[in-house]
Amino acid sequence: MLNSLPITARLFATVFLSTLVLGHFSGNVARASEASPLFVEEDFSYDPAPLYDEARTPTKTFEGGTGWKGEWQLQNAGPENGFPGFNISNTSPLTYNNLVSSPGNLAGGEQYLTAGRVMLTDNTTAADSASYIEDGSYGISGQELWVSFLLRVDILAAQTRVALSKSGMGMPDSVSQVVVGKIGDSDQWGLMVGTELTKHAEVDIYADVPTLIVLRYVFNADRGAVVSLFVNPDLTKALPEPNVQIDTGTTAVSFSSMSFSPGPGENSAALDAFRVGPSFEAVTPRTSTNLPVTPTKP
């Protein structure tokens, strides 16, 4: 078609089209570079293996991901206590709609023991997250933080929980902890602050069904927060409505570690795609494939 035009018109059309294409491309690059960064991420992209052997020796170094201070720690693991049955597995991946996730996950459980990991919150922290950290933990007055993870409860009787708290060992601190999971006798997803303040979402927990959990913290001057729980949020919406909220008031809930307590025995539950970032979009990255909004009820 261009060849049928006079030479001057052809030159003008070529320049115009080139400018249009380059401008569009540059715009895409700008939008990509402006995307919200992730501060912390763990996608369990390891080869399948137990975390520890019977002598409490790590079978390998599990210190991948982004924004962590060290490797995974296990509660009470050792020759005298046995060792928790925590394993990196890729035989049953956790997925949710078009959320980005990996085949690997942390599966297990033993006597309600806990696996935990400490986040990097010192002066080596990346510049993107440094402005969200104060006194060694995430959470500054007036700021908003988002956390997400995939959780699958495989044994409904298990008290499966994920906790965020200000702890230097990766184990939950009972005062500052924010806990999501199966709490008490309810079979619905629960949100707990400390050990007593609990609210349940009107969303049932189903065995063997991966669930996307999202938390939003809006911090106050005391480093307490309004904590919102989103269970299986609609990823087609920029900001879905929370299922439940708790205002912690003056109880500080800034955090520097996360922990996972699957339940009483092996294969009680599995965890994947843990993320911390400044926005809902940051902690719920998606592929280009559109899938159903929520998992199918069993």
Secondary structure, DSSP 4 states (H G I P E B T S, - for coil): -GGGS-HHHHHHHHHHHHHHHHHHHHHHHHHHHTSPPPSEEE---S-SEESB-TTS-BSS----SBSBSS--EETT-BTTTB----EEE-SS----TTB---S-EEEE-STT--EEEEB--STTS-HHHHTTEETTEE--TT-EEEEEEEEEESSTTS--EEEEE--SSSSPPTTT-EEEE--TT-SEEEEEETTTEEEEEEEE--TT--EEEEEEEEE-TTS-EEEEEEES--TTSSSPPPSEEEE-TTS---BSEEEEE--SSTTSEEEEEEEEESSHHHHS-B-S----SSPPP-
